[in-house]
Amino acid sequence: ERAIRPVSLGRKNHLFAGSDGGGVRWAILCSLIETAKLNGVEPYAYLSDILQRMVDGHPVNRLDELLPWAWKA
């Protein structure tokens, strides 16, 4: 129950994502955050690091290195 509580609490907020594309991006972000938690990674540190790496020019063909189970700070 505790694992799905944030999802059920935010259900009404998720309805107002703005568009179908916004809803898809919201789902991707939620999946990344929950996967990071399951892999023992602090979500904020993970997201801020991978976004900075992408901005700094991380190669597109190596994005699998940035997934939560392969990420190293």
Helices and strands as residue ranges (DSSP letters): H 5-9, H 11-14, H 20-38, H 43-55, G 60-66
